Amino acid sequence: MNITPQNRHILIEVPDENEDDGKPSAFLLPEGYEKTKSEHIKVKVLDNSACQRAICGSHIIVPRHMIQEISVGDTTFNLILENHVLASMDE
């Protein structure tokens, strides 16, 4: 299933931050403990609305709390409004 962003929204890919690095912990943590996440996150641009400049495939920095997660059936899409992009990165 594909989705096309509209009204200055950007379709993004959010990295999975729940992966364990495989290293044993130096101390025991309580069940359900989650590592504190930073306020901003680097995401990959998958698609953008036609009115935006071409930034597909690049990475952008956005506030984590402004990402909109949309579930359609069993597929989840992440969108961010163009105004919330803080910076772009070339990699």
N, CA, C and O atoms as a GROMACS GRO file, in nm:
protein
  364
    1MET      N    1   0.084  -0.117   0.000
    1MET     CA    2   0.000   0.000   0.000
    1MET      C    3   0.089   0.124   0.000
    1MET      O    4   0.185   0.132   0.076
    2ASN      N    5   0.057   0.218  -0.085
    2ASN     CA    6   0.130   0.344  -0.092
    2ASN      C    7   0.043   0.458  -0.044
    2ASN      O    8  -0.080   0.451  -0.050
    3ILE      N    9   0.107   0.561   0.003
    3ILE     CA   10   0.037   0.681   0.047
    3ILE      C   11   0.110   0.801  -0.012
    3ILE      O   12   0.233   0.801  -0.019
    4THR      N   13   0.036   0.902  -0.055
    4THR     CA   14   0.096   1.022  -0.112
    4THR      C   15   0.069   1.138  -0.018
    4THR      O   16  -0.046   1.172   0.007
    5PRO      N   17   0.175   1.199   0.035
    5PRO     CA   18   0.155   1.312   0.126
    5PRO      C   19   0.092   1.432   0.056
    5PRO      O   20   0.121   1.458  -0.061
    6GLN      N   21   0.009   1.504   0.127
    6GLN     CA   22  -0.059   1.622   0.074
    6GLN      C   23  -0.043   1.738   0.173
    6GLN      O   24  -0.002   1.718   0.287
    7ASN      N   25  -0.076   1.859   0.127
    7ASN     CA   26  -0.079   1.978   0.212
    7ASN      C   27   0.050   1.999   0.290
    7ASN      O   28   0.048   2.018   0.412
    8ARG      N   29   0.163   1.994   0.219
    8ARG     CA   30   0.296   2.023   0.275
    8ARG      C   31   0.342   1.924   0.381
    8ARG      O   32   0.422   1.959   0.467
    9HIS      N   33   0.293   1.802   0.375
    9HIS     CA   34   0.341   1.697   0.464
    9HIS      C   35   0.451   1.617   0.394
    9HIS      O   36   0.457   1.612   0.271
   10ILE      N   37   0.537   1.557   0.474
   10ILE     CA   38   0.649   1.478   0.424
   10ILE      C   39   0.635   1.337   0.481
   10ILE      O   40   0.619   1.320   0.602
   11LEU      N   41   0.642   1.237   0.394
   11LEU     CA   42   0.640   1.097   0.437
   11LEU      C   43   0.783   1.060   0.478
   11LEU      O   44   0.877   1.078   0.400
   12ILE      N   45   0.799   1.010   0.600
   12ILE     CA   46   0.933   0.983   0.653
   12ILE      C   47   0.946   0.840   0.703
   12ILE      O   48   0.847   0.772   0.730
   13GLU      N   49   1.071   0.797   0.714
   13GLU     CA   50   1.104   0.667   0.773
   13GLU      C   51   1.175   0.694   0.904
   13GLU      O   52   1.283   0.754   0.906
   14VAL      N   53   1.115   0.651   1.013
   14VAL     CA   54   1.173   0.672   1.146
   14VAL      C   55   1.258   0.549   1.181
   14VAL      O   56   1.210   0.436   1.171
   15PRO      N   57   1.384   0.570   1.222
   15PRO     CA   58   1.468   0.455   1.256
   15PRO      C   59   1.417   0.383   1.380
   15PRO      O   60   1.359   0.444   1.469
   16ASP      N   61   1.440   0.251   1.384
   16ASP     CA   62   1.400   0.169   1.498
   16ASP      C   63   1.504   0.188   1.608
   16ASP      O   64   1.619   0.146   1.592
   17GLU      N   65   1.466   0.249   1.717
   17GLU     CA   66   1.559   0.276   1.826
   17GLU      C   67   1.547   0.176   1.938
   17GLU      O   68   1.611   0.192   2.042
   18ASN      N   69   1.468   0.072   1.920
   18ASN     CA   70   1.448  -0.029   2.024
   18ASN      C   71   1.546  -0.145   2.012
   18ASN      O   72   1.542  -0.238   2.092
   19GLU      N   73   1.632  -0.139   1.911
   19GLU     CA   74   1.726  -0.249   1.891
   19GLU      C   75   1.829  -0.251   2.003
   19GLU      O   76   1.882  -0.148   2.043
   20ASP      N   77   1.856  -0.371   2.053
   20ASP     CA   78   1.956  -0.390   2.157
   20ASP      C   79   2.093  -0.400   2.091
   20ASP      O   80   2.107  -0.468   1.990
   21ASP      N   81   2.192  -0.333   2.148
   21ASP     CA   82   2.326  -0.335   2.088
   21ASP      C   83   2.400  -0.464   2.118
   21ASP      O   84   2.512  -0.483   2.070
   22GLY      N   85   2.341  -0.553   2.196
   22GLY     CA   86   2.400  -0.683   2.223
   22GLY      C   87   2.501  -0.684   2.336
   22GLY      O   88   2.548  -0.791   2.376
   23LYS      N   89   2.536  -0.569   2.388
   23LYS     CA   90   2.633  -0.563   2.498
   23LYS      C   91   2.563  -0.592   2.630
   23LYS      O   92   2.451  -0.547   2.652
   24PRO      N   93   2.629  -0.666   2.717
   24PRO     CA   94   2.568  -0.688   2.849
   24PRO      C   95   2.568  -0.558   2.929
   24PRO      O   96   2.660  -0.478   2.921
   25SER      N   97   2.463  -0.539   3.005
   25SER     CA   98   2.450  -0.419   3.085
   25SER      C   99   2.544  -0.425   3.206
   25SER      O  100   2.566  -0.531   3.264
   26ALA      N  101   2.599  -0.309   3.243
   26ALA     CA  102   2.690  -0.302   3.358
   26ALA      C  103   2.612  -0.314   3.489
   26ALA      O  104   2.669  -0.349   3.592
   27PHE      N  105   2.482  -0.286   3.483
   27PHE     CA  106   2.399  -0.297   3.603
   27PHE      C  107   2.258  -0.337   3.561
   27PHE      O  108   2.221  -0.324   3.444
   28LEU      N  109   2.180  -0.384   3.655
   28LEU     CA  110   2.045  -0.430   3.626
   28LEU      C  111   1.948  -0.313   3.622
   28LEU      O  112   1.957  -0.221   3.703
   29LEU      N  113   1.856  -0.318   3.527
   29LEU     CA  114   1.755  -0.215   3.512
   29LEU      C  115   1.618  -0.276   3.540
   29LEU      O  116   1.598  -0.396   3.517
   30PRO      N  117   1.524  -0.196   3.590
   30PRO     CA  118   1.390  -0.250   3.616
   30PRO      C  119   1.320  -0.292   3.486
   30PRO      O  120   1.350  -0.241   3.379
   31GLU      N  121   1.226  -0.386   3.498
   31GLU     CA  122   1.148  -0.431   3.383
   31GLU      C  123   1.074  -0.311   3.323
   31GLU      O  124   1.023  -0.226   3.395
   32GLY      N  125   1.070  -0.305   3.190
   32GLY     CA  126   0.998  -0.197   3.123
   32GLY      C  127   1.074  -0.066   3.114
   32GLY      O  128   1.019   0.032   3.064
   33TYR      N  129   1.199  -0.062   3.160
   33TYR     CA  130   1.277   0.060   3.154
   33TYR      C  131   1.310   0.094   3.009
   33TYR      O  132   1.349   0.007   2.932
   34GLU      N  133   1.293   0.220   2.972
   34GLU     CA  134   1.328   0.267   2.838
   34GLU      C  135   1.431   0.376   2.848
   34GLU      O  136   1.421   0.465   2.933
   35LYS      N  137   1.530   0.371   2.762
   35LYS     CA  138   1.634   0.472   2.758
   35LYS      C  139   1.571   0.606   2.721
   35LYS      O  140   1.483   0.612   2.636
   36THR      N  141   1.616   0.714   2.784
   36THR     CA  142   1.565   0.847   2.754
   36THR      C  143   1.598   0.883   2.611
   36THR      O  144   1.711   0.866   2.566
   37LYS      N  145   1.499   0.934   2.539
   37LYS     CA  146   1.518   0.970   2.398
   37LYS      C  147   1.536   1.120   2.386
   37LYS      O  148   1.479   1.197   2.462
   38SER      N  149   1.618   1.160   2.288
   38SER     CA  150   1.643   1.302   2.267
   38SER      C  151   1.518   1.369   2.210
   38SER      O  152   1.427   1.303   2.161
   39GLU      N  153   1.515   1.500   2.219
   39GLU     CA  154   1.400   1.578   2.173
   39GLU      C  155   1.388   1.577   2.021
   39GLU      O  156   1.277   1.589   1.967
   40HIS      N  157   1.500   1.564   1.950
   40HIS     CA  158   1.502   1.568   1.804
   40HIS      C  159   1.551   1.434   1.749
   40HIS      O  160   1.620   1.358   1.818
   41ILE      N  161   1.514   1.407   1.624
   41ILE     CA  162   1.550   1.280   1.562
   41ILE      C  163   1.582   1.301   1.415
   41ILE      O  164   1.523   1.386   1.348
   42LYS      N  165   1.679   1.221   1.364
   42LYS     CA  166   1.713   1.224   1.221
   42LYS      C  167   1.630   1.118   1.152
   42LYS      O  168   1.633   1.001   1.191
   43VAL      N  169   1.555   1.157   1.048
   43VAL     CA  170   1.469   1.066   0.974
   43VAL      C  171   1.499   1.075   0.825
   43VAL      O  172   1.556   1.173   0.778
   44LYS      N  173   1.462   0.971   0.751
   44LYS     CA  174   1.483   0.968   0.607
   44LYS      C  175   1.355   1.009   0.536
   44LYS      O  176   1.246   0.964   0.572
   45VAL      N  177   1.367   1.094   0.434
   45VAL     CA  178   1.252   1.139   0.356
   45VAL      C  179   1.221   1.035   0.250
   45VAL      O  180   1.308   1.000   0.170
   46LEU      N  181   1.098   0.984   0.250
   46LEU     CA  182   1.054   0.886   0.151
   46LEU      C  183   0.979   0.950   0.036
   46LEU      O  184   0.994   0.911  -0.080
   47ASP      N  185   0.896   1.051   0.068
   47ASP     CA  186   0.816   1.119  -0.034
   47ASP      C  187   0.770   1.252   0.024
   47ASP      O  188   0.760   1.268   0.146
   48ASN      N  189   0.743   1.347  -0.064
   48ASN     CA  190   0.692   1.476  -0.021
   48ASN      C  191   0.585   1.523  -0.118
   48ASN      O  192   0.576   1.474  -0.231
   49SER      N  193   0.506   1.619  -0.074
   49SER     CA  194   0.399   1.668  -0.161
   49SER      C  195   0.459   1.747  -0.277
   49SER      O  196   0.571   1.796  -0.268
   50ALA      N  197   0.384   1.759  -0.384
   50ALA     CA  198   0.434   1.819  -0.508
   50ALA      C  199   0.477   1.965  -0.492
   50ALA      O  200   0.556   2.015  -0.572
   51CYS      N  201   0.427   2.034  -0.391
   51CYS     CA  202   0.459   2.176  -0.377
   51CYS      C  203   0.594   2.200  -0.308
   51CYS      O  204   0.637   2.315  -0.296
   52GLN      N  205   0.662   2.094  -0.264
   52GLN     CA  206   0.789   2.110  -0.193
   52GLN      C  207   0.906   2.088  -0.286
   52GLN      O  208   0.894   2.027  -0.392
   53ARG      N  209   1.021   2.141  -0.244
   53ARG     CA  210   1.143   2.115  -0.321
   53ARG      C  211   1.179   1.968  -0.308
   53ARG      O  212   1.140   1.902  -0.212
   54ALA      N  213   1.253   1.917  -0.402
   54ALA     CA  214   1.287   1.774  -0.404
   54ALA      C  215   1.390   1.743  -0.296
   54ALA      O  216   1.506   1.784  -0.306
   55ILE      N  217   1.348   1.671  -0.193
   55ILE     CA  218   1.440   1.631  -0.086
   55ILE      C  219   1.432   1.482  -0.060
   55ILE      O  220   1.482   1.434   0.042
   56CYS      N  221   1.369   1.407  -0.151
   56CYS     CA  222   1.352   1.263  -0.132
   56CYS      C  223   1.487   1.194  -0.122
   56CYS      O  224   1.580   1.226  -0.197
   57GLY      N  225   1.497   1.100  -0.031
   57GLY     CA  226   1.619   1.025  -0.012
   57GLY      C  227   1.718   1.089   0.084
   57GLY      O  228   1.812   1.024   0.128
   58SER      N  229   1.697   1.216   0.116
   58SER     CA  230   1.787   1.282   0.210
   58SER      C  231   1.739   1.261   0.353
   58SER      O  232   1.632   1.203   0.375
   59HIS      N  233   1.815   1.308   0.447
   59HIS     CA  234   1.779   1.298   0.588
   59HIS      C  235   1.749   1.437   0.641
   59HIS      O  236   1.811   1.536   0.601
   60ILE      N  237   1.653   1.444   0.732
   60ILE     CA  238   1.616   1.571   0.794
   60ILE      C  239   1.610   1.554   0.946
   60ILE      O  240   1.595   1.443   0.996
   61ILE      N  241   1.623   1.664   1.016
   61ILE     CA  242   1.613   1.666   1.162
   61ILE      C  243   1.479   1.729   1.197
   61ILE      O  244   1.446   1.839   1.151
   62VAL      N  245   1.400   1.658   1.280
   62VAL     CA  246   1.267   1.705   1.318
   62VAL      C  247   1.245   1.684   1.467
   62VAL      O  248   1.310   1.599   1.527
   63PRO      N  249   1.154   1.761   1.528
   63PRO     CA  250   1.117   1.736   1.668
   63PRO      C  251   1.041   1.604   1.677
   63PRO      O  252   0.946   1.580   1.602
   64ARG      N  253   1.083   1.519   1.767
   64ARG     CA  254   1.025   1.385   1.782
   64ARG      C  255   0.874   1.391   1.809
   64ARG      O  256   0.798   1.309   1.757
   65HIS      N  257   0.830   1.488   1.889
   65HIS     CA  258   0.689   1.492   1.929
   65HIS      C  259   0.596   1.541   1.818
   65HIS      O  260   0.474   1.535   1.834
   66MET      N  261   0.650   1.591   1.707
   66MET     CA  262   0.566   1.641   1.598
   66MET      C  263   0.540   1.537   1.489
   66MET      O  264   0.466   1.563   1.394
   67ILE      N  265   0.600   1.419   1.501
   67ILE     CA  266   0.579   1.313   1.402
   67ILE      C  267   0.438   1.256   1.421
   67ILE      O  268   0.399   1.219   1.531
   68GLN      N  269   0.364   1.249   1.311
   68GLN     CA  270   0.229   1.194   1.313
   68GLN      C  271   0.234   1.051   1.261
   68GLN      O  272   0.277   1.026   1.148
   69GLU      N  273   0.190   0.957   1.343
   69GLU     CA  274   0.187   0.816   1.305
   69GLU      C  275   0.045   0.782   1.261
   69GLU      O  276  -0.050   0.797   1.338
   70ILE      N  277   0.032   0.735   1.137
   70ILE     CA  278  -0.099   0.703   1.081
   70ILE      C  279  -0.103   0.554   1.050
   70ILE      O  280  -0.018   0.503   0.977
   71SER      N  281  -0.202   0.484   1.105
   71SER     CA  282  -0.219   0.341   1.079
   71SER      C  283  -0.336   0.321   0.985
   71SER      O  284  -0.447   0.366   1.011
   72VAL      N  285  -0.309   0.250   0.874
   72VAL     CA  286  -0.412   0.215   0.778
   72VAL      C  287  -0.405   0.064   0.762
   72VAL      O  288  -0.312   0.011   0.701
   73GLY      N  289  -0.504  -0.004   0.816
   73GLY     CA  290  -0.500  -0.150   0.817
   73GLY      C  291  -0.384  -0.197   0.904
   73GLY      O  292  -0.376  -0.162   1.021
   74ASP      N  293  -0.296  -0.278   0.846
   74ASP     CA  294  -0.180  -0.325   0.922
   74ASP      C  295  -0.052  -0.250   0.886
   74ASP      O  296   0.057  -0.291   0.926
   75THR      N  297  -0.065  -0.140   0.809
   75THR     CA  298   0.050  -0.060   0.768
   75THR      C  299   0.052   0.072   0.846
   75THR      O  300  -0.052   0.135   0.866
   76THR      N  301   0.171   0.112   0.888
   76THR     CA  302   0.186   0.237   0.961
   76THR      C  303   0.273   0.333   0.881
   76THR      O  304   0.379   0.295   0.830
   77PHE      N  305   0.229   0.458   0.869
   77PHE     CA  306   0.302   0.562   0.798
   77PHE      C  307   0.336   0.674   0.897
   77PHE      O  308   0.260   0.701   0.989
   78ASN      N  309   0.451   0.737   0.876
   78ASN     CA  310   0.492   0.850   0.959
   78ASN      C  311   0.501   0.974   0.872
   78ASN      O  312   0.566   0.973   0.768
   79LEU      N  313   0.435   1.081   0.916
   79LEU     CA  314   0.434   1.207   0.843
   79LEU      C  315   0.478   1.320   0.935
   79LEU      O  316   0.458   1.316   1.056
   80ILE      N  317   0.537   1.422   0.874
   80ILE     CA  318   0.574   1.544   0.947
   80ILE      C  319   0.539   1.661   0.857
   80ILE      O  320   0.557   1.654   0.736
   81LEU      N  321   0.491   1.768   0.915
   81LEU     CA  322   0.459   1.888   0.838
   81LEU      C  323   0.588   1.959   0.800
   81LEU      O  324   0.682   1.965   0.879
   82GLU      N  325   0.593   2.013   0.679
   82GLU     CA  326   0.712   2.080   0.627
   82GLU      C  327   0.766   2.188   0.723
   82GLU      O  328   0.887   2.206   0.734
   83ASN      N  329   0.676   2.258   0.791
   83ASN     CA  330   0.718   2.367   0.882
   83ASN      C  331   0.799   2.317   1.001
   83ASN      O  332   0.867   2.396   1.065
   84HIS      N  333   0.793   2.188   1.032
   84HIS     CA  334   0.862   2.134   1.148
   84HIS      C  335   1.001   2.081   1.116
   84HIS      O  336   1.069   2.031   1.206
   85VAL      N  337   1.044   2.090   0.989
   85VAL     CA  338   1.179   2.047   0.954
   85VAL      C  339   1.278   2.152   1.004
   85VAL      O  340   1.270   2.269   0.966
   86LEU      N  341   1.372   2.109   1.088
   86LEU     CA  342   1.470   2.202   1.144
   86LEU      C  343   1.595   2.212   1.058
   86LEU      O  344   1.654   2.320   1.048
   87ALA      N  345   1.637   2.101   0.996
   87ALA     CA  346   1.758   2.101   0.914
   87ALA      C  347   1.755   1.982   0.821
   87ALA      O  348   1.682   1.886   0.845
   88SER      N  349   1.834   1.989   0.714
   88SER     CA  350   1.850   1.875   0.624
   88SER      C  351   1.996   1.836   0.620
   88SER      O  352   2.084   1.919   0.642
   89MET      N  353   2.020   1.709   0.593
   89MET     CA  354   2.156   1.656   0.592
   89MET      C  355   2.180   1.578   0.464
   89MET      O  356   2.090   1.506   0.418
   90ASP      N  357   2.298   1.590   0.406
   90ASP     CA  358   2.336   1.509   0.291
   90ASP      C  359   2.426   1.398   0.341
   90ASP      O  360   2.521   1.423   0.415
   91GLU      N  361   2.396   1.274   0.301
   91GLU     CA  362   2.479   1.162   0.342
   91GLU      C  363   2.516   1.079   0.224
   91GLU      O  364   2.587   0.979   0.238
   0.00000   0.00000   0.00000
